[in-house]
Amino acid sequence: MNFKIFFSPIPENAVYDISDQGSFYKNIHVFTSEQPDPVAHNIAIIGLPDEKDQETAENYFAANAIRAKLYRLKKGFGKYRISDLGNLRPGVDLAETNLRLKEVCQALLARDVLPIIIGGNHHYTYGQYTAYEALEKLVSVVCVDARLDISEEKKELGADNHIHKMFMHEPNFLFNFCLLAYQSYLIDSDMLKMLEKLYFEAHRLGHLRQNLSEMEPVIREADMLSFDISAIKSSDAPGAFRGLPFGLTGEEACQICWYSGINEKLSSAGFYGYDLTSDDPQQKTAFVIATMIWYFIEGFYHRKDESNFRGHDYFKYVVYMPAEPATLNFYKSKLTDKWWMEVPYPSGKFMYERNLIVPCSFSDYQIAQKGEIPERWIYTQNKLL
């Protein structure tokens, strides 16, 4: 793919005064005059157009504002191999812009390059998701949002119905969908029941906040992350398209991004819904998003290959159950103390090759020791039927 035809360069005024050799900017390759080759890197940043007027959108103020904050941060851990491809040129309408995003992300994923998408509205999640279509595998999605963007009445793709489009997409390659940090009074209870019937997951803000570490196994199962900035409370992020007085703190958002970055399976991340015109004079929201991205990348460069459960880097625990299944097998990493459990495939009913071992937490192991089957095991087994 010729990436140059899809992107416009980043304006010099976004980076002109950065001279610190220890800065994020000085340790990556940025498209200002010549576009870097993403194949030589393992992360590629993509800017999306602002959404106030999609049909004539030629500005990327939101994406560039995030860059201006991110590039002035200090370089983190590891040897960076990061390129900024520039700003995606918009199509004649929203559908075409989403198609362009799909094509670019699809090409990057095929080359084992992780796209980080910044700017634009939350409906670009659909373009990010459809990029996985050509990979011929089932994927799991984590969506951080205060709302559940499902609207059956609206047919055209938009910020309030892109999840519905994702669920209805053919061919269907969605294995799991998890909604994090939703607020109950913003979602119809029937929609939550629908997620439950599909054996998808939803974790409300209060539950997440009680024990954020329990969300780590949920995030560890995901192939892609979609983060709507409106999930962060407006006092921390005033520049969200649909900002709310209640929500995640900036610190909690960064913790979710760290969990996402360190997940070896996760291969794309999108940070959507930033409205520069609503931000405060110091552009606090842009700084929060920049810090979230920094923590995501920090997690990425702390990744460890924990996919071989037949090696000597794991403890295996067998729990004998009072009924079927007769046993539950758990694995604990000696390196990271993370937990997994084994879920058997129903014979002849699964069309794609997938890992039988799914992420879990120590609490799931404790539940099994009491003779109860963990809810996470039940949900996974039902999705395999």
N, C-alpha and C positions, 0 to 999 in steps of 0.2 A: 504493500500500500504506500502511496505517496502522501505522507501526512501533511506536506506543505500546502496542498490545495484545500485542506480543511481548516487551516488556522491562520489567524492574523497575529503579528508580533505584539509583545507587551510594550506599552509606551515607556520611553526612557524616564519620564518623570516619576514612575513608580519605584525606580531603583537607583536613580542617578546619584544620590548622596550617600550610598552605602559603601564605606571604605574599610570597615572592620574585617580583617582577614579571618577572624573566628566566627563571622556571622553565617547564618544559614545560607544567605544568597551567594557568598563567596565559595561555597562548597557544593554547589549544584550547577547544572547547565540550563540557562534560561534563554528562551527565544526572544531576543531583542532585535538582532540583525540577521542572525543565521540560526535556523531551527536545528536543535540537537537531534541526533538519531536515537529514538526511544529504545531500539533493540539493544543498544549498548548499556542500558540502565535497567533497574528493576522496579522503579517507581516513575510514573509520569503524571504530572499535574495538568489538569485541563480546566480552563476558565469557560464559563457559560454566560450567555447574554442576560442582561437585566430583563425583567418580565413586564414592565409597566405597559409596553406597547410592542408586542412580539412581532407584528407584521413589519414594523420599521426599525426594529431593534438593531442598532449599530454600536451600542455602548456596553461597556463591561465594567462599569464603575464599581459594582459590588465585588466582583472577582479581583480587580486590581487593588481595591482597598484592603482585602484580606491578604493579598500578596505583600503589600506595603508593610503590614504588621508582621507577617510570618518571616519575611526575608531579613528583618532586623533582629530577630531572635538569634541566640547563640546556636551553633551547630551542636547536635546531640551525640549520642553514642554511635560508634561504628564508622565504617568507611562508606560515605554516601555515594550512591549511584542513582541520582535523581535528575530527571529532566523536567523542565516546564515547557510543554509544547506550544503554549500560547493560548489564545482565545478562539474557541470554536466559532467559525463563521455561521451565522444563523441562516436557516432556509427561508423559503417564502412564507411559511407558516410554522406553527408549533409542531405539527406532525413531521414535517421534513427536518426540522432541527433535531427532534428526537431520533429520527432515522439516522442522521449524521452521527449523533452521539453513539448510537448502537453500533454503527460500522467501525468507528474509531476504537471503541472499547473492545469490540469483538477482535479486531486486529491485534490490540495490545494483549488481551488475554491469551490469544493463540501463541504469543511470543513470551509468555510468562512475565509480562510487565503489568504491575498493579496500577490501575488508574485511580487517581484521587481527583474527584470532580468538585469544583467550588463555584458558587454563584448560582443564579437561576432559581426557579421555583421548584417545589417538591415534585411536580409531575415529571421532571426529568428522571425520576426513579424508574419510570417505565422504559426509557431508552437504555438506562444502565442494566435493567433486568433482562431485556430482550437480547442483549449482547451475549448472553449465555446460551442462547438457543442452538447455536452451531456446535456446542461442545459435546452434545449427546450424553448428557448426564443430568441427574436430578440435582437441583440446587436448593439451598436453604437461605432465607432472607431474614435479617434483623432490621426492623424499621423503628427508629426512635421518634415518637410523635405523640403529642397530646391528644390527637384525634385519630380516627380511623377513616381514611379518605376513600369512602365507598359511597357513590351516588349512582343509583341505577337509572335515575331520570335523565341525567345529562349524558348525551352520547359522545360528544367531542371530548377529547382528552383535556383534563384540567387538574388544578391543584386539589379538588375535592373528590375526584373519582379515579385517580390513577391506580389505586390498589384494586379497585373493581376490574379495571382493564387487565391488570396483572393476573388476577384470579381466573379471568375468562379467556386468557390468551391461549391460542392453539398454535402448535402443539403444547400440551401442558407438561412442563418439566419442573414444576414447583413441588419440592418435597416437604418443606416446612416454612411457615411464616410465623414470625414472632414480633408482636407489637410491644415495645418497651415504653414505660413512663406515660401511659395514657391516663387521662383524667375522666373519671366515671360520668360526670355530669355533662360531658361533651359528646358522649357516644350512646347511641340507642342500644338498649339492652339486647334487642333482637340481633344486632350486629355481633355482639359478643357471643351470643348463643350460636350464631352461625360459625364463628371461628372455632368454637368448642366442638361442633358437629364435624368439622373438617379436621379435627385433631391438631389445630394450630394453637399457638400460645399467645396469651395476652397478660402482661404484668402491669398493674396500675402503679401510679407514682408512689403512693403510700407504701405498698408492698415492696417495691424496689428499694425505697429509701430505708426500710427497716433493716435490710441486709443486702447491701449492694454486691457483696462478694458472691452471693448465691446466683447472681446473673451471669457470672463468668462462664459456667458451663453452657448456658443458653447461647451466649455470644460465641463461644468456641465451636459451636456446631455450624455457624453461618458461613456461607460463601461470599455474601455481599452485605454491606452496611449502607443503609440510607438514613441520614440524620436530618430531621427538620428542626431548624433553629428555634422554632416556636415552642419546642418542648422545654426550652430553658426559660426560667422566669424572667419577666421583662426588666426587673431591676438589675439583673446580670447581663441581659441581652435585649436592650430596648429596640434594636434595629431588626426585628423579625417581621416578616410579612403579616403574620397573624399572631402577634405577641400576646401573652397572657400574664396576669399578675402572679400566678402560681406555676411551679414547674421545677425542673432540675436546677441545681446550682451550677455555676461554672465548673467547680471542682468535681462534681458528680459527672458532668458531661465529659471532662477530661479523663476520669477513671474508666468510663465506658469506652472511650477512644483507645486507651491503653490496652484494655482487654481485647478490643477488636484488632489492634495492630499486632499483638503478640500471637494471635490465632493463625497458625500455619496454613489453615484451610482457606481463610478469607482472602479473596483476590480482587476486590474492588471496594471503594468507599466513596460515598457522595455526601456533601455537606450543602444543604439547600435552604432556601427561604430567607436569605439575608437581604434586607432593604436598606441600602445606604442612606436614603432620604429620611428614614425614621430613626437613624442612629443618633447618638448624642455628639456634641462637637468633638470629643476626644476619640470618637469611633470605637467605643468600648466593645461593641458587639464584634467588630472586625478583629479586635485583639483576642476576644474569647475564642472565636472560630480558629484563628491562627494558632492559639495555644492548644486547642483540641487536635488540630492537624499535627502539630509538633509532637504531642504525646502519642498519636497514632503511629507516626514514623519512628518514634523512639521505641515503641513496642515492636514494630516491624523488625528493627535491627537487633532486637533481643530474642528473636524467634529461635526455637530449638526444634530439631527434627524429632518429633515424638510419634511417628506413625508406625514404627515397627514394634509391635507388642510381643513378638516372639524372642526379643533380645533379653539381655540381662539388666536392663535399666529400669525394670518394673517389678513391683511386688504383685503377685496374683492372689486374690482372696476369693475363696469359694464359700458361698452362703447356702446352706441347706434349708429349703423351704418346706412348710407343712403340707403344701398342695402343689399343683402344677403352676409354674414350672418347678421341677424338682430341685434345681439349683440355679443360683444367679452368680455369674462370674464378674468380679471387679478387678481393675488394674489401678495401681498407684505408681506414678512416676517417682523414681528415686532422685531425679534432678530437680523437679519443680513442685512435687507433692500434689499434682493434679490427679483427678480421678476419672476413670472411664468404666462403663459397664457393657457387657455383651448382650446383644439382643438377636435371637436367631431369626433367620429369614423363613417365612412360610415356603415350603417346597414348591419350586416351579412357578412362583407368583411374582417374581421381581425381574423387571426387564433390563435394569442397568446394574453394572457392577458397582457395589458400594461397600464401604467399610462397615462390618457388622458391629463394630465397637463405637459406642456413642459417648460423648462427654457427660459427666455427671459430677456430683459433689460428694463430700464426705457424709453429708446428711442423708443422701440416698443410700449409702452403705449402712448407715445406722438404722434407717427404716427397714431395710432388708433383714438386718439382724434381729429385728422384732417380729419377723415372720410376715411382714407386709411387703407387697410389691410396690416399688416406687412409681409414682405417677409418671415420671419421665419414661420409664420402661414401658408402661401401658400405652402411652401416647405413640411411642415409636413402633411398638408391635402392631397397633391398629392401623398405622399408616402403611405398614408393609403388607397388610392383608389384601 
